[in-house]
Amino acid sequence: MDQLAGSRPSAVPVKVDSLYEKHRTVYARSVTGTFNNWRWAMVFLTQALFYGLCWLDWGDRQAVLFHLVERKFYIFGLIFWPQDVIYLAVLLVISAYSLFLVTALGGRLFCGYACPQTVYTEILMWIERKIEGDRPARMKLDAQPMNARKLRLKVTKHALWLTIALWTGITFVGYFTPIRELLGEIVSFSLGPWETFWIFFYAAFLYMMAGFLREQVCKYMCPYARFQGVMFDPDTLIIGYDPERGEPRGARRKKTAAGQALGDCVDCSICVQVCPTGIDIRNGLQLECIACAACIDACDQVMDKVGLPRGLIRYSTENALARRYTRRETFAQLLRPRTLLYTSILLAIIAATAWSLGQRVPLKVDVLRDRSTLSREADDGRIENVYRLHVSNTDDRAHRYLIGVSGLAGIEIAGPTVVEVPAASSRTVALAARVEPEAGTRGSHPVFFELRADDQEKIAVREKTSFFLP
């Protein structure tokens, strides 16, 4: 038995494979070129609009302000009230169709040039490069143990990141609370609880997403990367590597050992090093690609150095790469039935919305009938119904409105027939309408209250209500 026990094999360690890939830090290399310039132009444009619009004035108020406390949205000369929620629905529809159109035409162009995640990641990476250096220097610094120099660089970088994040949070809240009022509250330490929460929440969100998660947001969190596939087709513009021209890869020599000519790809891997999501574009279309075109700029520079034509990596389509389309043929394929349909629908919705805004009357009236007393006899013997008119002036200047009523023979208003309402304000008017008892049959009759601005005849509304005769 002892011999048998001694002959048992010793325990063999079992190797367990993880179901999750270990995260690898992406050290994106800096790049220059045409598409990099376009990307930075979009950074400047989007951030100039974001940081600057809240400081523009329109009359005596902020030009763009979504005032939740007053329940009014100010966009230059337009004032939107809760009753205008239809325009929010239309805006969402326009955004959806714009997304469909841009994706069907150019893939993830929005991701590469205008997405807030891309824009703020680009800004924070620029700060990181200025402080810690380019890719090799950052890799070397992170591999070092902590010392005084590394601590100083890291603290400086994160202090600048936090400064940008906080100012961005303040600017964001400045679109919901007037920015000058908000800064006054910050200076006087009288900031409200919800403003405080959203400033720090938005700042922390930007600091985490653009500073630490970066490509992980695009690869794992962004839903656009997942459902973009249903909006792509073989004629959608993508960033593609030309394998027929580039393969087989190899260092730049005239001939391989076997005498076979090499492709144009010198296998320098610079296209991988500059990619902010860390993918190899030579492996084909991948959902992690955000179409930023950094690899195009990098590859074109390498092609210039080795004396080969540009365009080994370029904006193209799957059909164009497979069928060797010319540039003119490639762009001609973008105007196909699908994109023309999206464009037609989008233009029709935008035109209808613009017409609606142009015809929009800056006056809203809600008529509330006093239901506690259906009707009563007035001192002069006529029948009286009592109403409350809630008048909203959605214009950016004050108006004086004339009130009238119609719908029954001899109907008149007993009460104020004129109401003055300041700009972007509302006022409630209590009044009564009277008719002779023989003006109609017993029961409910439709009547109409008409309000008209005395300085502009086009500003007029007609609201239906009912008049009860006993």
RORO-202740 format. One record per residue (C-alpha): x, y, z; residue number from 0; residue in three letters. Coordinates in Angstrom, 3 decimals, decimal comma. Layout:
N
[[X Y Z] NUM 'ALA'],
...
***
This chain:
470
[[0,000 0,000 0,000] 0 'MET'],
[[2,840 2,340 0,870] 1 'ASP'],
[[4,458 1,565 -2,414] 2 'GLN'],
[[1,225 2,255 -4,261] 3 'LEU'],
[[0,776 5,491 -2,365] 4 'ALA'],
[[4,301 6,519 -3,176] 5 'GLY'],
[[3,714 5,897 -6,861] 6 'SER'],
[[0,861 8,423 -7,128] 7 'ARG'],
[[1,653 11,302 -9,449] 8 'PRO'],
[[2,266 14,644 -7,799] 9 'SER'],
[[-0,368 17,383 -8,189] 10 'ALA'],
[[0,005 19,340 -11,426] 11 'VAL'],
[[-0,800 23,065 -11,249] 12 'PRO'],
[[-3,834 23,930 -13,328] 13 'VAL'],
[[-3,573 26,976 -15,576] 14 'LYS'],
[[-6,707 29,138 -15,466] 15 'VAL'],
[[-7,325 31,410 -18,432] 16 'ASP'],
[[-9,049 34,689 -17,695] 17 'SER'],
[[-12,136 35,542 -19,696] 18 'LEU'],
[[-11,159 39,219 -19,691] 19 'TYR'],
[[-8,268 40,830 -21,492] 20 'GLU'],
[[-5,913 42,700 -19,209] 21 'LYS'],
[[-6,023 46,425 -19,824] 22 'HIS'],
[[-2,970 47,853 -21,554] 23 'ARG'],
[[-2,230 51,534 -21,231] 24 'THR'],
[[-2,287 53,229 -24,624] 25 'VAL'],
[[0,563 55,718 -25,070] 26 'TYR'],
[[-0,553 57,549 -28,199] 27 'ALA'],
[[2,272 59,144 -30,121] 28 'ARG'],
[[1,906 62,754 -31,294] 29 'SER'],
[[1,283 63,293 -34,976] 30 'VAL'],
[[1,079 66,210 -37,389] 31 'THR'],
[[-0,624 66,526 -40,726] 32 'GLY'],
[[-3,740 67,619 -42,558] 33 'THR'],
[[-6,267 65,573 -40,591] 34 'PHE'],
[[-4,629 66,459 -37,285] 35 'ASN'],
[[-5,063 70,123 -38,226] 36 'ASN'],
[[-8,733 69,532 -39,009] 37 'TRP'],
[[-9,184 67,731 -35,712] 38 'ARG'],
[[-7,668 70,637 -33,771] 39 'TRP'],
[[-9,757 73,107 -35,762] 40 'ALA'],
[[-12,846 71,253 -34,538] 41 'MET'],
[[-11,485 71,319 -30,980] 42 'VAL'],
[[-11,109 75,101 -31,163] 43 'PHE'],
[[-14,508 75,568 -32,820] 44 'LEU'],
[[-16,495 73,378 -30,419] 45 'THR'],
[[-14,799 74,755 -27,313] 46 'GLN'],
[[-15,082 78,374 -28,464] 47 'ALA'],
[[-18,825 77,795 -28,808] 48 'LEU'],
[[-19,136 75,927 -25,518] 49 'PHE'],
[[-17,044 78,269 -23,366] 50 'TYR'],
[[-18,094 81,451 -25,167] 51 'GLY'],
[[-21,853 81,244 -25,791] 52 'LEU'],
[[-22,753 81,542 -22,110] 53 'CYS'],
[[-20,999 84,953 -21,987] 54 'TRP'],
[[-22,948 86,477 -24,879] 55 'LEU'],
[[-25,740 88,875 -23,960] 56 'ASP'],
[[-29,034 89,410 -25,759] 57 'TRP'],
[[-30,555 92,617 -24,528] 58 'GLY'],
[[-30,601 92,490 -20,740] 59 'ASP'],
[[-30,213 88,723 -20,446] 60 'ARG'],
[[-27,901 85,875 -21,326] 61 'GLN'],
[[-28,200 84,935 -25,009] 62 'ALA'],
[[-28,311 81,162 -24,437] 63 'VAL'],
[[-29,825 80,117 -21,122] 64 'LEU'],
[[-31,885 77,086 -20,122] 65 'PHE'],
[[-33,424 78,591 -17,000] 66 'HIS'],
[[-34,974 75,656 -15,163] 67 'LEU'],
[[-36,116 77,759 -12,201] 68 'VAL'],
[[-38,101 80,117 -14,431] 69 'GLU'],
[[-39,032 77,211 -16,733] 70 'ARG'],
[[-37,902 79,114 -19,813] 71 'LYS'],
[[-35,285 78,381 -22,460] 72 'PHE'],
[[-33,655 81,422 -24,036] 73 'TYR'],
[[-31,868 80,962 -27,381] 74 'ILE'],
[[-30,974 84,417 -28,679] 75 'PHE'],
[[-34,285 86,027 -29,718] 76 'GLY'],
[[-36,354 82,870 -29,155] 77 'LEU'],
[[-37,979 82,042 -25,841] 78 'ILE'],
[[-39,324 78,533 -25,299] 79 'PHE'],
[[-41,771 77,585 -22,556] 80 'TRP'],
[[-42,824 74,143 -21,264] 81 'PRO'],
[[-45,675 74,211 -23,808] 82 'GLN'],
[[-43,046 74,221 -26,570] 83 'ASP'],
[[-41,849 70,720 -25,738] 84 'VAL'],
[[-42,746 69,712 -29,312] 85 'ILE'],
[[-39,632 71,552 -30,475] 86 'TYR'],
[[-37,507 69,384 -28,193] 87 'LEU'],
[[-39,017 66,293 -29,800] 88 'ALA'],
[[-38,299 67,716 -33,259] 89 'VAL'],
[[-34,710 68,498 -32,214] 90 'LEU'],
[[-34,231 64,875 -31,152] 91 'LEU'],
[[-35,629 63,661 -34,479] 92 'VAL'],
[[-33,284 65,988 -36,389] 93 'ILE'],
[[-30,335 64,754 -34,302] 94 'SER'],
[[-31,244 61,133 -34,999] 95 'ALA'],
[[-31,533 61,633 -38,760] 96 'TYR'],
[[-28,321 63,659 -38,786] 97 'SER'],
[[-26,599 60,761 -37,043] 98 'LEU'],
[[-27,971 58,293 -39,588] 99 'PHE'],
[[-26,888 60,480 -42,505] 100 'LEU'],
[[-23,377 61,244 -41,235] 101 'VAL'],
[[-22,782 57,596 -40,332] 102 'THR'],
[[-24,062 56,278 -43,666] 103 'ALA'],
[[-21,854 58,773 -45,507] 104 'LEU'],
[[-18,695 59,014 -43,437] 105 'GLY'],
[[-18,803 56,383 -40,735] 106 'GLY'],
[[-17,630 57,668 -37,366] 107 'ARG'],
[[-16,563 61,141 -38,459] 108 'LEU'],
[[-18,438 62,636 -35,508] 109 'PHE'],
[[-16,467 60,405 -33,118] 110 'CYS'],
[[-13,127 61,387 -34,601] 111 'GLY'],
[[-13,638 65,132 -34,798] 112 'TYR'],
[[-16,507 66,460 -32,672] 113 'ALA'],
[[-17,432 63,953 -29,953] 114 'CYS'],
[[-16,885 65,519 -26,479] 115 'PRO'],
[[-14,974 62,409 -25,391] 116 'GLN'],
[[-12,551 62,820 -28,305] 117 'THR'],
[[-12,278 66,602 -27,899] 118 'VAL'],
[[-11,511 66,593 -24,175] 119 'TYR'],
[[-9,226 63,570 -24,455] 120 'THR'],
[[-7,282 65,473 -27,110] 121 'GLU'],
[[-7,005 68,516 -24,826] 122 'ILE'],
[[-5,854 66,525 -21,791] 123 'LEU'],
[[-3,410 64,472 -23,892] 124 'MET'],
[[-1,918 67,708 -25,257] 125 'TRP'],
[[-1,293 68,858 -21,669] 126 'ILE'],
[[0,174 65,452 -20,840] 127 'GLU'],
[[2,596 65,623 -23,764] 128 'ARG'],
[[3,680 69,167 -22,902] 129 'LYS'],
[[4,499 68,159 -19,313] 130 'ILE'],
[[5,667 64,543 -19,552] 131 'GLU'],
[[6,896 64,390 -23,147] 132 'GLY'],
[[5,932 62,264 -26,141] 133 'ASP'],
[[5,263 58,534 -26,157] 134 'ARG'],
[[8,757 57,179 -25,282] 135 'PRO'],
[[9,245 59,730 -22,495] 136 'ALA'],
[[5,847 58,949 -20,927] 137 'ARG'],
[[6,464 55,214 -21,071] 138 'MET'],
[[9,856 55,675 -19,449] 139 'LYS'],
[[8,440 57,990 -16,773] 140 'LEU'],
[[5,648 55,571 -15,816] 141 'ASP'],
[[8,134 52,713 -15,566] 142 'ALA'],
[[10,292 54,627 -13,081] 143 'GLN'],
[[9,798 54,421 -9,324] 144 'PRO'],
[[8,322 57,508 -7,696] 145 'MET'],
[[10,846 60,292 -7,212] 146 'ASN'],
[[10,771 64,073 -6,837] 147 'ALA'],
[[10,774 64,760 -10,584] 148 'ARG'],
[[8,040 62,227 -11,353] 149 'LYS'],
[[5,912 63,538 -8,472] 150 'LEU'],
[[6,309 67,116 -9,687] 151 'ARG'],
[[5,321 66,243 -13,254] 152 'LEU'],
[[2,343 64,163 -12,196] 153 'LYS'],
[[1,053 66,763 -9,733] 154 'VAL'],
[[1,386 69,534 -12,338] 155 'THR'],
[[-0,427 67,496 -14,968] 156 'LYS'],
[[-3,314 66,534 -12,711] 157 'HIS'],
[[-3,622 70,068 -11,334] 158 'ALA'],
[[-4,074 71,391 -14,880] 159 'LEU'],
[[-6,516 68,593 -15,698] 160 'TRP'],
[[-8,589 69,428 -12,629] 161 'LEU'],
[[-8,517 73,148 -13,439] 162 'THR'],
[[-9,907 72,511 -16,929] 163 'ILE'],
[[-12,455 70,035 -15,543] 164 'ALA'],
[[-13,699 72,494 -12,903] 165 'LEU'],
[[-13,957 75,383 -15,345] 166 'TRP'],
[[-15,835 73,104 -17,748] 167 'THR'],
[[-18,224 72,140 -14,948] 168 'GLY'],
[[-18,808 75,803 -14,096] 169 'ILE'],
[[-19,432 76,617 -17,771] 170 'THR'],
[[-21,869 73,714 -18,084] 171 'PHE'],
[[-23,914 74,869 -15,087] 172 'VAL'],
[[-23,662 78,432 -16,447] 173 'GLY'],
[[-26,118 77,443 -19,178] 174 'TYR'],
[[-28,754 76,652 -16,525] 175 'PHE'],
[[-27,951 79,379 -13,992] 176 'THR'],
[[-26,844 82,744 -15,456] 177 'PRO'],
[[-23,053 82,535 -15,614] 178 'ILE'],
[[-22,372 85,919 -13,990] 179 'ARG'],
[[-24,797 85,134 -11,185] 180 'GLU'],
[[-23,158 81,728 -10,777] 181 'LEU'],
[[-19,644 83,182 -10,496] 182 'LEU'],
[[-20,907 85,695 -7,929] 183 'GLY'],
[[-22,311 82,854 -5,838] 184 'GLU'],
[[-18,999 80,967 -6,081] 185 'ILE'],
[[-16,981 84,007 -4,982] 186 'VAL'],
[[-19,343 84,735 -2,081] 187 'SER'],
[[-19,551 81,044 -1,066] 188 'PHE'],
[[-23,339 81,086 -1,452] 189 'SER'],
[[-23,582 78,438 -4,157] 190 'LEU'],
[[-26,783 76,419 -4,070] 191 'GLY'],
[[-26,728 72,635 -3,499] 192 'PRO'],
[[-27,752 71,575 -6,987] 193 'TRP'],
[[-25,265 73,932 -8,677] 194 'GLU'],
[[-22,523 72,607 -6,396] 195 'THR'],
[[-23,420 69,000 -7,171] 196 'PHE'],
[[-23,493 69,431 -10,941] 197 'TRP'],
[[-20,290 71,479 -11,117] 198 'ILE'],
[[-18,317 68,825 -9,257] 199 'PHE'],
[[-20,136 65,914 -10,891] 200 'PHE'],
[[-19,443 67,202 -14,414] 201 'TYR'],
[[-15,851 68,076 -13,503] 202 'ALA'],
[[-15,240 64,618 -12,026] 203 'ALA'],
[[-16,907 63,003 -15,027] 204 'PHE'],
[[-14,636 64,847 -17,485] 205 'LEU'],
[[-11,520 64,220 -15,350] 206 'TYR'],
[[-12,217 60,498 -15,180] 207 'MET'],
[[-13,441 59,918 -18,743] 208 'MET'],
[[-10,896 62,028 -20,652] 209 'ALA'],
[[-8,013 61,678 -18,210] 210 'GLY'],
[[-8,066 58,004 -17,273] 211 'PHE'],
[[-10,592 55,900 -19,189] 212 'LEU'],
[[-10,001 57,504 -22,617] 213 'ARG'],
[[-10,114 54,745 -25,211] 214 'GLU'],
[[-12,031 52,449 -22,844] 215 'GLN'],
[[-15,053 54,746 -23,173] 216 'VAL'],
[[-14,986 54,306 -26,962] 217 'CYS'],
[[-14,295 50,587 -26,827] 218 'LYS'],
[[-16,566 49,402 -24,014] 219 'TYR'],
[[-18,970 52,134 -22,879] 220 'MET'],
[[-20,109 54,095 -25,929] 221 'CYS'],
[[-23,276 52,579 -27,482] 222 'PRO'],
[[-22,540 54,259 -30,832] 223 'TYR'],
[[-19,638 51,899 -31,435] 224 'ALA'],
[[-21,993 48,957 -30,990] 225 'ARG'],
[[-24,905 49,935 -33,209] 226 'PHE'],
[[-22,920 51,738 -35,902] 227 'GLN'],
[[-22,637 48,435 -37,768] 228 'GLY'],
[[-26,315 48,508 -38,729] 229 'VAL'],
[[-25,799 51,943 -40,326] 230 'MET'],
[[-22,679 50,951 -42,291] 231 'PHE'],
[[-22,691 49,434 -45,747] 232 'ASP'],
[[-19,870 48,616 -48,213] 233 'PRO'],
[[-20,056 52,157 -49,632] 234 'ASP'],
[[-19,718 53,943 -46,270] 235 'THR'],
[[-16,573 56,045 -45,988] 236 'LEU'],
[[-14,115 54,473 -43,555] 237 'ILE'],
[[-10,413 54,586 -42,814] 238 'ILE'],
[[-8,936 51,615 -44,611] 239 'GLY'],
[[-5,571 50,009 -45,191] 240 'TYR'],
[[-4,891 48,883 -48,764] 241 'ASP'],
[[-3,619 45,286 -48,390] 242 'PRO'],
[[-3,050 44,737 -52,121] 243 'GLU'],
[[-0,628 47,615 -52,137] 244 'ARG'],
[[0,858 47,125 -48,669] 245 'GLY'],
[[1,414 43,351 -48,444] 246 'GLU'],
[[3,711 41,618 -47,869] 247 'PRO'],
[[5,079 43,939 -45,200] 248 'ARG'],
[[8,743 44,352 -44,471] 249 'GLY'],
[[11,608 46,746 -43,998] 250 'ALA'],
[[12,308 48,804 -47,082] 251 'ARG'],
[[14,503 46,717 -49,388] 252 'ARG'],
[[14,399 46,165 -53,102] 253 'LYS'],
[[13,822 42,405 -52,901] 254 'LYS'],
[[13,219 39,801 -50,269] 255 'THR'],
[[15,624 36,889 -49,854] 256 'ALA'],
[[13,418 34,824 -52,133] 257 'ALA'],
[[13,362 37,496 -54,781] 258 'GLY'],
[[9,744 38,514 -54,182] 259 'GLN'],
[[9,060 42,248 -54,097] 260 'ALA'],
[[7,755 43,673 -50,843] 261 'LEU'],
[[4,633 45,729 -50,496] 262 'GLY'],
[[4,664 49,411 -49,623] 263 'ASP'],
[[4,075 48,823 -45,895] 264 'CYS'],
[[7,471 49,049 -44,174] 265 'VAL'],
[[6,003 47,548 -40,966] 266 'ASP'],
[[7,142 50,507 -38,851] 267 'CYS'],
[[4,009 50,246 -36,644] 268 'SER'],
[[3,765 54,036 -36,385] 269 'ILE'],
[[0,113 53,787 -37,427] 270 'CYS'],
[[-0,447 51,712 -34,279] 271 'VAL'],
[[1,576 54,039 -32,061] 272 'GLN'],
[[-0,448 57,133 -33,006] 273 'VAL'],
[[-3,849 55,436 -32,634] 274 'CYS'],
[[-5,698 56,796 -29,564] 275 'PRO'],
[[-7,553 53,502 -29,132] 276 'THR'],
[[-4,453 51,324 -29,673] 277 'GLY'],
[[-5,677 49,268 -32,637] 278 'ILE'],
[[-3,839 48,135 -35,752] 279 'ASP'],
[[-5,747 49,536 -38,723] 280 'ILE'],
[[-3,999 46,996 -40,954] 281 'ARG'],
[[-6,200 44,284 -39,437] 282 'ASN'],
[[-9,277 45,702 -41,169] 283 'GLY'],
[[-12,349 47,613 -40,036] 284 'LEU'],
[[-12,780 47,449 -36,240] 285 'GLN'],
[[-15,444 48,873 -33,958] 286 'LEU'],
[[-12,730 50,544 -31,839] 287 'GLU'],
[[-11,713 52,798 -34,753] 288 'CYS'],
[[-13,072 56,314 -34,171] 289 'ILE'],
[[-12,053 57,592 -37,628] 290 'ALA'],
[[-9,708 60,264 -36,248] 291 'CYS'],
[[-7,317 59,725 -39,213] 292 'ALA'],
[[-4,161 59,958 -37,073] 293 'ALA'],
[[-2,913 56,811 -38,805] 294 'CYS'],
[[-3,385 58,459 -42,225] 295 'ILE'],
[[-1,213 61,432 -41,279] 296 'ASP'],
[[1,442 59,147 -39,781] 297 'ALA'],
[[1,524 56,741 -42,725] 298 'CYS'],
[[1,648 59,553 -45,289] 299 'ASP'],
[[4,733 60,972 -43,564] 300 'GLN'],
[[6,427 57,571 -43,667] 301 'VAL'],
[[5,560 57,179 -47,355] 302 'MET'],
[[7,125 60,591 -48,027] 303 'ASP'],
[[10,320 59,521 -46,299] 304 'LYS'],
[[10,690 56,273 -48,243] 305 'VAL'],
[[9,696 57,860 -51,548] 306 'GLY'],
[[6,400 56,043 -52,069] 307 'LEU'],
[[3,004 57,519 -52,958] 308 'PRO'],
[[0,665 58,538 -50,162] 309 'ARG'],
[[-2,617 56,797 -49,475] 310 'GLY'],
[[-1,565 53,366 -48,232] 311 'LEU'],
[[-3,972 54,156 -45,375] 312 'ILE'],
[[-6,714 56,487 -46,515] 313 'ARG'],
[[-10,361 57,420 -46,362] 314 'TYR'],
[[-12,094 54,943 -48,635] 315 'SER'],
[[-14,891 52,366 -48,689] 316 'THR'],
[[-14,892 48,593 -48,581] 317 'GLU'],
[[-16,086 48,437 -52,198] 318 'ASN'],
[[-13,520 51,011 -53,309] 319 'ALA'],
[[-10,652 49,052 -51,757] 320 'LEU'],
[[-11,872 45,735 -53,179] 321 'ALA'],
[[-12,724 47,032 -56,673] 322 'ARG'],
[[-9,908 49,570 -56,982] 323 'ARG'],
[[-12,168 52,603 -57,442] 324 'TYR'],
[[-10,625 55,936 -58,244] 325 'THR'],
[[-11,176 58,795 -55,816] 326 'ARG'],
[[-13,876 60,229 -58,054] 327 'ARG'],
[[-15,673 56,875 -58,282] 328 'GLU'],
[[-15,411 56,449 -54,504] 329 'THR'],
[[-17,078 59,748 -53,720] 330 'PHE'],
[[-19,675 59,211 -56,442] 331 'ALA'],
[[-20,830 56,071 -54,603] 332 'GLN'],
[[-21,576 58,143 -51,491] 333 'LEU'],
[[-24,637 59,614 -53,270] 334 'LEU'],
[[-26,701 56,441 -53,229] 335 'ARG'],
[[-30,448 55,929 -52,555] 336 'PRO'],
[[-29,954 55,434 -48,832] 337 'ARG'],
[[-28,058 58,677 -48,248] 338 'THR'],
[[-30,315 60,629 -50,616] 339 'LEU'],
[[-33,367 59,416 -48,661] 340 'LEU'],
[[-31,816 60,424 -45,321] 341 'TYR'],
[[-30,867 63,818 -46,758] 342 'THR'],
[[-34,344 64,448 -48,172] 343 'SER'],
[[-36,082 63,554 -44,911] 344 'ILE'],
[[-33,639 65,606 -42,856] 345 'LEU'],
[[-33,992 68,694 -45,072] 346 'LEU'],
[[-37,783 68,373 -45,037] 347 'ALA'],
[[-37,875 68,229 -41,223] 348 'ILE'],
[[-35,458 71,170 -40,895] 349 'ILE'],
[[-37,461 73,232 -43,412] 350 'ALA'],
[[-40,741 72,465 -41,629] 351 'ALA'],
[[-39,217 73,364 -38,255] 352 'THR'],
[[-37,766 76,608 -39,597] 353 'ALA'],
[[-41,156 77,543 -41,098] 354 'TRP'],
[[-42,891 76,717 -37,812] 355 'SER'],
[[-40,463 78,888 -35,856] 356 'LEU'],
[[-40,895 81,695 -38,349] 357 'GLY'],
[[-44,693 81,541 -38,054] 358 'GLN'],
[[-44,616 81,058 -34,293] 359 'ARG'],
[[-46,719 83,661 -32,460] 360 'VAL'],
[[-44,951 84,853 -29,286] 361 'PRO'],
[[-48,173 84,743 -27,278] 362 'LEU'],
[[-49,814 81,880 -25,428] 363 'LYS'],
[[-53,195 81,991 -23,728] 364 'VAL'],
[[-54,778 79,373 -21,478] 365 'ASP'],
[[-58,458 79,891 -20,638] 366 'VAL'],
[[-59,617 78,345 -17,375] 367 'LEU'],
[[-63,319 78,343 -16,703] 368 'ARG'],
[[-64,567 78,741 -13,129] 369 'ASP'],
[[-66,151 75,345 -12,519] 370 'ARG'],
[[-67,340 76,077 -9,000] 371 'SER'],
[[-70,159 78,180 -10,511] 372 'THR'],
[[-71,297 77,177 -13,975] 373 'LEU'],
[[-73,243 80,371 -14,478] 374 'SER'],
[[-74,955 83,136 -12,519] 375 'ARG'],
[[-77,277 86,048 -13,052] 376 'GLU'],
[[-75,572 89,450 -13,011] 377 'ALA'],
[[-77,047 92,640 -11,540] 378 'ASP'],
[[-78,271 93,760 -14,974] 379 'ASP'],
[[-80,172 90,517 -15,535] 380 'GLY'],
[[-77,724 88,999 -18,006] 381 'ARG'],
[[-76,143 85,563 -17,616] 382 'ILE'],
[[-72,502 85,599 -16,540] 383 'GLU'],
[[-69,684 83,006 -16,703] 384 'ASN'],
[[-66,374 83,615 -14,922] 385 'VAL'],
[[-62,976 82,859 -16,486] 386 'TYR'],
[[-59,280 83,156 -15,720] 387 'ARG'],
[[-56,962 83,920 -18,639] 388 'LEU'],
[[-53,325 82,945 -18,204] 389 'HIS'],
[[-51,467 85,152 -20,704] 390 'VAL'],
[[-47,814 84,327 -21,523] 391 'SER'],
[[-45,704 86,811 -23,461] 392 'ASN'],
[[-42,976 84,689 -25,089] 393 'THR'],
[[-41,447 87,680 -26,868] 394 'ASP'],
[[-38,268 89,422 -25,735] 395 'ASP'],
[[-40,088 92,730 -25,222] 396 'ARG'],
[[-43,207 93,839 -23,369] 397 'ALA'],
[[-46,634 93,979 -25,056] 398 'HIS'],
[[-50,074 95,384 -24,343] 399 'ARG'],
[[-52,871 93,012 -25,362] 400 'TYR'],
[[-56,489 93,795 -26,181] 401 'LEU'],
[[-59,008 91,172 -25,029] 402 'ILE'],
[[-62,190 90,353 -26,929] 403 'GLY'],
[[-64,790 87,576 -26,919] 404 'VAL'],
[[-67,115 86,149 -29,600] 405 'SER'],
[[-69,304 83,138 -30,318] 406 'GLY'],
[[-72,704 84,176 -28,903] 407 'LEU'],
[[-74,910 87,057 -29,981] 408 'ALA'],
[[-74,277 90,145 -27,867] 409 'GLY'],
[[-71,596 88,566 -25,684] 410 'ILE'],
[[-69,450 91,114 -23,846] 411 'GLU'],
[[-66,612 91,152 -21,342] 412 'ILE'],
[[-67,273 92,371 -17,828] 413 'ALA'],
[[-63,851 93,186 -16,481] 414 'GLY'],
[[-60,478 94,238 -17,867] 415 'PRO'],
[[-60,208 94,290 -21,656] 416 'THR'],
[[-56,512 95,249 -21,706] 417 'VAL'],
[[-53,565 93,478 -20,098] 418 'VAL'],
[[-49,904 94,476 -20,133] 419 'GLU'],
[[-47,332 91,692 -19,860] 420 'VAL'],
[[-43,561 92,278 -19,545] 421 'PRO'],
[[-41,088 90,479 -21,802] 422 'ALA'],
[[-40,787 86,723 -21,229] 423 'ALA'],
[[-43,399 86,858 -18,487] 424 'SER'],
[[-46,940 85,761 -17,789] 425 'SER'],
[[-49,950 87,269 -16,085] 426 'ARG'],
[[-53,330 85,936 -15,014] 427 'THR'],
[[-56,468 87,982 -15,647] 428 'VAL'],
[[-59,846 87,301 -13,971] 429 'ALA'],
[[-62,884 88,406 -15,964] 430 'LEU'],
[[-66,466 87,499 -16,805] 431 'ALA'],
[[-68,426 87,186 -20,049] 432 'ALA'],
[[-72,103 88,170 -20,128] 433 'ARG'],
[[-74,968 87,537 -22,552] 434 'VAL'],
[[-78,729 88,049 -22,581] 435 'GLU'],
[[-80,684 85,012 -21,329] 436 'PRO'],
[[-82,324 84,554 -24,753] 437 'GLU'],
[[-78,942 84,585 -26,588] 438 'ALA'],
[[-79,015 80,809 -26,949] 439 'GLY'],
[[-80,559 77,546 -25,888] 440 'THR'],
[[-79,969 75,938 -22,554] 441 'ARG'],
[[-76,627 74,198 -22,129] 442 'GLY'],
[[-73,026 74,668 -23,216] 443 'SER'],
[[-72,064 76,871 -26,158] 444 'HIS'],
[[-68,593 77,368 -27,737] 445 'PRO'],
[[-67,121 80,864 -27,374] 446 'VAL'],
[[-63,733 82,298 -28,274] 447 'PHE'],
[[-61,430 84,665 -26,418] 448 'PHE'],
[[-59,273 86,752 -28,749] 449 'GLU'],
[[-56,108 88,544 -27,670] 450 'LEU'],
[[-54,155 90,879 -29,927] 451 'ARG'],
[[-51,092 93,031 -29,320] 452 'ALA'],
[[-51,969 96,673 -29,888] 453 'ASP'],
[[-48,572 97,359 -31,504] 454 'ASP'],
[[-48,405 94,289 -33,794] 455 'GLN'],
[[-51,528 92,863 -35,410] 456 'GLU'],
[[-49,715 89,634 -36,292] 457 'LYS'],
[[-49,362 88,806 -32,601] 458 'ILE'],
[[-52,849 87,446 -31,993] 459 'ALA'],
[[-54,386 84,222 -30,702] 460 'VAL'],
[[-57,910 82,823 -30,503] 461 'ARG'],
[[-58,682 80,310 -27,768] 462 'GLU'],
[[-61,834 78,227 -27,572] 463 'LYS'],
[[-63,781 77,655 -24,364] 464 'THR'],
[[-67,452 77,120 -23,395] 465 'SER'],
[[-70,253 79,319 -22,072] 466 'PHE'],
[[-73,054 77,749 -20,034] 467 'PHE'],
[[-76,618 78,993 -20,233] 468 'LEU'],
[[-79,033 77,748 -17,532] 469 'PRO'],
***
